Amino acid sequence: MPQPKVYESHAQRQAAYRRRCQDARRQQLQAKGLPVLPAISTMPGTVRWNQAMAHVCSLLALIEQEMQAYYDDQSEAWLESERADQFQERLEAVSQALQSVEDLREG
């Protein structure tokens, strides 16, 4: 048995789909604590961008702390290995990225 039509035309169905997509995007932003984008596309979203950079800073700081704790917990043999050197380079790259984003927030 066929289902009854929910929308009378394809245009109404598409409009409903676009509304659902916009609502889903708005909910994602709210879940991350970010305000919605300005209604006018040429207006800067400075507040939103600053909050996003603050979120990035907190994530990078968390990554840096966890990587440092992992590095500190390793054995002497591992610390002398090539893998430890590669890991230390990655840790330094994360620290530099964190510093760069913090500089952007302040500037």
C-alpha positions in Angstrom: 0.0 0.0 0.0 1.5 3.4 -1.0 2.3 5.9 1.7 0.4 9.2 1.6 2.4 12.2 0.3 3.8 14.5 3.0 4.6 17.3 0.7 2.4 18.4 -2.3 5.4 19.3 -4.5 9.1 18.7 -5.0 9.7 22.3 -4.1 8.1 21.9 -0.7 10.0 18.7 -0.1 13.3 20.4 -0.9 12.5 23.4 1.3 11.8 21.1 4.2 15.1 19.3 3.6 17.0 22.6 3.6 15.3 23.6 6.9 16.3 20.2 8.4 19.9 20.7 7.3 20.1 24.2 8.7 18.6 23.0 12.0 21.1 20.2 12.2 24.0 22.6 11.6 22.7 25.0 14.2 22.4 22.2 16.7 26.0 21.1 16.0 27.2 24.7 16.6 25.3 24.9 19.8 26.6 21.6 21.0 30.2 23.0 20.5 29.3 26.2 22.3 29.6 28.3 19.1 27.2 31.0 18.2 25.5 30.9 14.8 27.0 32.6 11.8 25.9 36.2 11.0 22.8 36.3 8.7 24.7 38.5 6.2 27.5 36.5 4.6 29.8 39.5 4.2 29.6 40.4 7.9 32.5 39.0 9.9 31.9 36.3 12.5 34.6 37.5 14.8 32.9 36.3 18.1 32.3 32.9 16.6 35.9 32.7 15.2 37.3 33.7 18.6 35.3 31.0 20.4 36.4 28.4 17.8 40.0 29.3 18.3 39.5 29.1 22.1 38.1 25.6 21.5 41.1 24.7 19.3 43.5 25.9 22.0 41.9 23.8 24.7 42.0 20.7 22.5 45.7 21.3 21.5 46.5 21.9 25.2 44.8 18.6 26.1 46.7 16.7 23.3 50.0 18.3 24.5 49.4 17.2 28.1 48.5 13.7 27.2 51.5 13.3 24.8 53.8 14.7 27.5 52.4 12.3 30.1 52.8 9.4 27.7 56.4 10.4 27.0 57.2 10.8 30.7 55.9 7.3 31.4 58.1 5.5 28.9 61.2 3.4 29.8 64.8 4.5 29.4 65.3 2.1 26.6 62.3 3.6 24.7 63.5 7.1 25.4 66.8 6.4 23.7 65.2 4.9 20.6 64.4 6.5 17.2 60.7 6.3 17.9 61.2 8.5 21.0 62.9 11.1 18.8 60.1 11.0 16.3 57.5 11.3 19.1 59.4 14.2 20.6 59.3 16.0 17.2 55.5 15.5 17.0 55.1 16.8 20.5 57.1 19.9 19.7 55.0 20.4 16.5 51.8 20.3 18.7 53.4 22.8 21.1 54.2 25.1 18.2 50.7 24.8 16.8 49.2 25.6 20.2 51.5 28.7 20.5 50.5 29.8 16.9 46.8 29.6 17.7 47.3 31.4 21.0 49.2 34.2 19.1 46.3 34.4 16.6 43.8 34.8 19.5 45.8 37.6 21.1 46.5 39.4 17.8 
